[in-house]
Amino acid sequence: MGQLNYQHLQYFWTVAREGSIVGASKVLHVSSPTISVQINQLESLYGHELLLRQGRSLRLTEKGHAVFKYADTIFRTGDELEKFLMGQPAGAPAHVDIGITPVFPKTVTWKLLQPILNMTPSCTVTFHEANQEALLNRLLGQQLDFFISDTTVDSQAGLKLHNHSLGESDVIIMGSSKLARRYRRNFPNSLNGAPFLLPTSGNALRRAMDNWFDNQRISVRVVADFDDYSLLKTAGAEGYGLFPFPSIVKKDAKSRFGAEQIGCAQGVVEKFYCVSTARKNVHPALALLIAHHSGQSTTIR
């Protein structure tokens, strides 16, 4: 056995989970100075800084994120072991870390991940939102089990990645009731000069929409482009412009913020992928997700 002191690791894990030494002190019933000393000993032992102080709060370093991931697995597994020894059902792995991007519609993410959210025994899900580059770095650092993407991702520096297809959806044009009445007639020619809200350039859906506009010989007026699809939908609900939306969740757009379908962007398809590393032992939640969507038709409606 190595030199790792699991009490020191537990103190670090609790501080990272609670967000502060004071919070961890209340959970562990140990004084704050004691926790600080033991975390310093853990950092000194391996020569890595794990926590950075920012004002009154603490932030995990890159190495700290990786250590927290390992510690989380250790102590959650220990909790399951304890339940097993006490005769209680241990159930499925208790936790899964999933990455999502702000430009990916949350309603689509929710629909795609329903098999995991409804799995029995239940599995606690932690969602991590960041741009795709940041999510990829976290995946490679073993801080994520997988992330959801609208494009495939190439393998990195000799590390093979798996891009699991979760299906695809047609794309429709939506807008407020007032704009829908104005632009629905003579679609898609009616869109010439229409105000549009679009994802930022570089996004897969934005590229597809730009190509569609070109093929239809339509010139639209881009009012704003967004990194965050939630903000885009809010602006659309307020009537600032038309916007593309996966048909898979058009009922949600209608019921939640009153947007109406104007027409279908024929030929534009948004694809959905689950990106993971090639591991010998696939996380059961990921295996369930892949099995569920592989048994469905390619197009999700």
C-alpha positions as CSV (number, residue, x, y, z in Angstrom):
1,M,0.0,0.0,0.0
2,G,1.3,3.5,-0.8
3,Q,1.5,6.5,1.4
4,L,-1.9,7.9,0.6
5,N,-3.8,9.0,3.8
6,Y,-7.5,8.4,3.2
7,Q,-8.5,10.7,6.0
8,H,-6.6,13.5,4.4
9,L,-8.3,12.6,1.1
10,Q,-11.7,12.6,2.7
11,Y,-11.1,16.0,4.2
12,F,-10.1,17.3,0.7
13,W,-13.1,15.6,-0.9
14,T,-15.5,17.1,1.6
15,V,-14.1,20.6,1.3
16,A,-14.4,20.4,-2.5
17,R,-17.9,19.1,-2.3
18,E,-19.1,21.7,0.3
19,G,-17.2,24.6,-1.4
20,S,-15.5,25.8,1.7
21,I,-13.4,24.7,4.7
22,V,-16.1,26.1,7.1
23,G,-18.8,24.0,5.3
24,A,-16.6,20.9,5.5
25,S,-15.9,21.6,9.2
26,K,-19.7,21.5,10.0
27,V,-20.1,18.2,8.1
28,L,-17.1,16.5,9.5
29,H,-17.4,18.0,13.1
30,V,-13.7,18.9,12.9
31,S,-12.2,22.3,13.4
32,S,-11.3,24.4,10.3
33,P,-7.5,24.6,11.2
34,T,-7.4,20.8,11.5
35,I,-8.9,20.4,8.0
36,S,-6.5,23.0,6.6
37,V,-3.4,21.3,8.0
38,Q,-4.4,17.9,6.7
39,I,-5.1,19.1,3.2
40,N,-1.7,20.9,3.2
41,Q,-0.1,17.6,4.2
42,L,-1.9,15.9,1.3
43,E,-0.7,18.5,-1.1
44,S,2.9,18.4,0.3
45,L,3.1,14.6,0.1
46,Y,2.6,14.6,-3.7
47,G,3.8,18.1,-4.6
48,H,0.6,19.3,-6.2
49,E,-1.6,22.2,-5.2
50,L,-5.2,21.0,-5.2
51,L,-7.1,24.1,-3.9
52,L,-6.8,27.8,-4.7
53,R,-8.3,30.5,-2.5
54,Q,-10.4,33.1,-4.3
55,G,-11.6,35.7,-1.8
56,R,-13.7,33.8,0.7
57,S,-14.2,30.8,-1.5
58,L,-12.0,28.0,-2.8
59,R,-11.4,26.8,-6.4
60,L,-10.1,23.4,-7.5
61,T,-6.9,23.4,-9.6
62,E,-6.8,21.2,-12.7
63,K,-5.0,18.5,-10.6
64,G,-7.6,19.1,-7.9
65,H,-10.4,18.3,-10.3
66,A,-8.8,15.0,-11.2
67,V,-8.2,14.1,-7.5
68,F,-11.7,15.0,-6.6
69,K,-13.1,12.7,-9.3
70,Y,-11.0,9.8,-8.0
71,A,-12.0,10.6,-4.3
72,D,-15.6,10.8,-5.3
73,T,-15.5,7.3,-6.8
74,I,-13.7,6.0,-3.7
75,F,-16.0,7.3,-1.1
76,R,-19.2,6.7,-3.1
77,T,-18.1,3.1,-3.6
78,G,-17.2,2.8,0.1
79,D,-20.8,4.0,0.9
80,E,-22.2,1.2,-1.4
81,L,-19.9,-1.3,0.2
82,E,-21.1,-0.3,3.7
83,K,-24.8,-0.7,2.5
84,F,-23.9,-4.1,1.1
85,L,-22.3,-5.3,4.3
86,M,-25.3,-4.1,6.3
87,G,-27.6,-6.1,4.0
88,Q,-29.0,-3.1,2.1
89,P,-29.1,-3.2,-1.8
90,A,-26.1,-1.5,-3.2
91,G,-27.7,-0.9,-6.6
92,A,-26.1,0.5,-9.7
93,P,-23.1,2.8,-9.6
94,A,-24.4,5.8,-7.6
95,H,-23.0,8.6,-9.7
96,V,-22.4,9.7,-13.3
97,D,-20.8,13.0,-14.5
98,I,-22.2,14.2,-17.8
99,G,-21.0,17.2,-19.8
100,I,-23.3,19.5,-21.8
101,T,-22.6,22.6,-23.9
102,P,-24.6,25.9,-23.5
103,V,-25.4,26.0,-27.2
104,F,-27.1,22.6,-27.0
105,P,-30.9,23.0,-26.2
106,K,-31.5,21.7,-22.7
107,T,-34.8,20.3,-23.7
108,V,-33.1,18.0,-26.2
109,T,-30.5,17.0,-23.6
110,W,-33.2,16.2,-21.2
111,K,-35.0,14.0,-23.7
112,L,-31.9,12.2,-24.8
113,L,-30.8,11.4,-21.2
114,Q,-34.2,10.2,-20.0
115,P,-33.1,6.5,-19.9
116,I,-30.4,7.5,-17.3
117,L,-32.7,9.7,-15.4
118,N,-35.3,7.0,-15.1
119,M,-32.9,4.0,-14.6
120,T,-33.6,1.6,-11.7
121,P,-31.8,1.5,-9.3
122,S,-31.5,5.3,-9.6
123,C,-28.2,6.9,-10.5
124,T,-27.3,10.4,-9.3
125,V,-26.4,12.7,-12.2
126,T,-24.1,15.7,-12.1
127,F,-24.3,18.0,-15.1
128,H,-21.2,20.0,-16.0
129,E,-21.8,22.9,-18.5
130,A,-18.9,24.3,-20.5
131,N,-17.8,24.7,-24.1
132,Q,-16.8,21.6,-26.0
133,E,-13.1,22.2,-25.7
134,A,-13.4,22.4,-21.9
135,L,-15.6,19.4,-21.8
136,L,-13.1,17.4,-23.9
137,N,-10.3,18.4,-21.5
138,R,-12.4,17.3,-18.5
139,L,-13.2,14.0,-20.3
140,L,-9.5,13.3,-21.0
141,G,-8.8,14.2,-17.3
142,Q,-11.3,11.6,-16.2
143,Q,-13.5,14.3,-14.6
144,L,-16.4,13.3,-16.9
145,D,-17.9,10.0,-17.8
146,F,-19.1,11.4,-21.2
147,F,-20.5,14.5,-22.8
148,I,-23.3,15.3,-25.3
149,S,-22.3,16.9,-28.6
150,D,-23.9,17.8,-32.0
151,T,-20.6,16.7,-33.8
152,T,-18.2,13.9,-33.6
153,V,-14.9,14.5,-31.9
154,D,-11.5,13.1,-33.2
155,S,-9.3,11.0,-31.0
156,Q,-6.7,13.0,-29.1
157,A,-2.9,12.4,-28.7
158,G,-3.2,8.6,-29.1
159,L,-6.2,8.4,-26.8
160,K,-9.1,6.8,-28.7
161,L,-12.5,8.5,-28.3
162,H,-15.9,6.9,-29.0
163,N,-18.7,8.9,-30.7
164,H,-22.0,7.1,-30.0
165,S,-24.9,8.2,-32.1
166,L,-28.0,9.1,-30.1
167,G,-30.1,9.9,-33.2
168,E,-30.9,13.0,-35.2
169,S,-33.8,15.5,-35.7
170,D,-35.2,17.6,-38.4
171,V,-34.8,21.4,-37.9
172,I,-37.8,23.8,-38.0
173,I,-38.0,27.6,-38.0
174,M,-39.9,29.0,-35.1
175,G,-40.9,32.4,-33.8
176,S,-43.4,34.3,-31.7
177,S,-47.1,34.2,-32.7
178,K,-46.8,37.7,-34.3
179,L,-43.7,36.7,-36.4
180,A,-45.2,33.3,-37.3
181,R,-48.3,35.0,-38.8
182,R,-46.1,37.3,-40.8
183,Y,-43.6,34.8,-42.2
184,R,-45.6,31.6,-42.5
185,R,-47.1,32.5,-45.8
186,N,-45.0,31.8,-48.9
187,F,-42.3,30.1,-46.8
188,P,-39.3,29.9,-47.3
189,N,-39.2,32.9,-49.7
190,S,-40.9,35.0,-47.0
191,L,-37.7,34.7,-44.9
192,N,-35.8,37.1,-47.2
193,G,-34.8,40.0,-44.9
194,A,-36.4,38.3,-41.9
195,P,-34.8,38.9,-38.4
196,F,-33.0,35.8,-37.1
197,L,-31.5,34.6,-33.9
198,L,-28.8,32.0,-34.5
199,P,-26.1,30.0,-32.7
200,T,-22.6,31.5,-33.1
201,S,-20.5,30.7,-36.1
202,G,-18.6,27.5,-35.8
203,N,-21.6,25.7,-34.3
204,A,-22.8,22.7,-36.4
205,L,-26.4,24.0,-36.6
206,R,-25.2,27.5,-37.6
207,R,-23.1,26.1,-40.4
208,A,-26.1,24.0,-41.6
209,M,-28.4,27.0,-41.5
210,D,-26.0,29.2,-43.4
211,N,-25.8,26.6,-46.1
212,W,-29.5,26.3,-46.2
213,F,-30.0,30.0,-46.6
214,D,-27.5,30.0,-49.4
215,N,-29.2,27.0,-51.2
216,Q,-32.6,28.7,-50.9
217,R,-31.1,32.0,-52.1
218,I,-32.4,33.7,-48.9
219,S,-30.6,36.6,-47.2
220,V,-31.7,37.0,-43.6
221,R,-30.9,39.8,-41.1
222,V,-29.0,38.3,-38.1
223,V,-30.2,40.3,-35.1
224,A,-27.9,38.4,-32.7
225,D,-26.0,35.2,-32.4
226,F,-25.6,33.2,-29.1
227,D,-23.3,30.8,-27.3
228,D,-26.2,30.0,-24.9
229,Y,-29.3,28.4,-26.4
230,S,-31.4,29.3,-23.4
231,L,-30.8,33.0,-24.0
232,L,-31.5,32.5,-27.7
233,K,-34.9,30.9,-26.8
234,T,-35.7,33.8,-24.4
235,A,-35.0,36.4,-27.1
236,G,-37.1,34.3,-29.5
237,A,-40.0,34.2,-27.1
238,E,-39.8,38.0,-26.8
239,G,-40.2,38.3,-30.5
240,Y,-36.8,39.6,-31.4
241,G,-36.4,37.2,-34.3
242,L,-37.0,33.8,-35.8
243,F,-34.8,30.9,-34.8
244,P,-34.0,27.3,-35.8
245,F,-35.1,24.6,-33.4
246,P,-35.0,20.7,-33.4
247,S,-38.4,19.4,-34.3
248,I,-37.9,16.7,-31.6
249,V,-38.9,19.3,-28.9
250,K,-41.2,21.7,-30.8
251,K,-44.1,20.9,-28.4
252,D,-41.9,22.1,-25.5
253,A,-41.1,25.4,-27.4
254,K,-44.8,26.0,-27.9
255,S,-45.9,25.1,-24.3
256,R,-43.0,26.8,-22.4
257,F,-42.6,30.0,-24.3
258,G,-45.3,30.2,-26.9
259,A,-43.1,29.9,-30.0
260,E,-44.9,28.6,-33.1
261,Q,-43.6,26.6,-36.1
262,I,-43.3,28.6,-39.3
263,G,-41.8,25.9,-41.6
264,C,-39.3,23.2,-41.9
265,A,-35.7,23.8,-43.1
266,Q,-35.7,20.9,-45.5
267,G,-32.5,19.0,-45.6
268,V,-31.1,20.5,-42.3
269,V,-30.6,17.8,-39.7
270,E,-29.2,18.1,-36.2
271,K,-27.3,15.1,-35.0
272,F,-26.7,14.0,-31.5
273,Y,-23.7,12.2,-30.1
274,C,-22.4,10.9,-26.8
275,V,-18.6,11.2,-26.6
276,S,-16.6,9.0,-24.3
277,T,-13.1,7.6,-23.9
278,A,-12.4,4.0,-24.9
279,R,-12.5,2.2,-21.5
280,K,-12.5,-1.5,-20.8
281,N,-15.3,-1.0,-18.3
282,V,-18.1,1.1,-19.7
283,H,-20.1,3.0,-17.1
284,P,-23.5,1.2,-16.7
285,A,-25.4,4.5,-17.3
286,L,-23.5,5.0,-20.6
287,A,-24.2,1.4,-21.6
288,L,-27.9,1.9,-20.9
289,L,-28.0,5.1,-22.9
290,I,-26.3,3.5,-26.0
291,A,-28.5,0.4,-25.9
292,H,-31.6,2.5,-25.6
293,H,-30.9,4.8,-28.6
294,S,-29.4,2.0,-30.8
295,G,-32.8,0.3,-30.6
296,Q,-34.6,3.4,-31.9
297,S,-35.1,4.8,-35.4
298,T,-32.4,7.1,-36.6
299,T,-34.6,10.1,-36.6
300,I,-36.0,11.2,-33.2
301,R,-39.4,12.8,-33.5
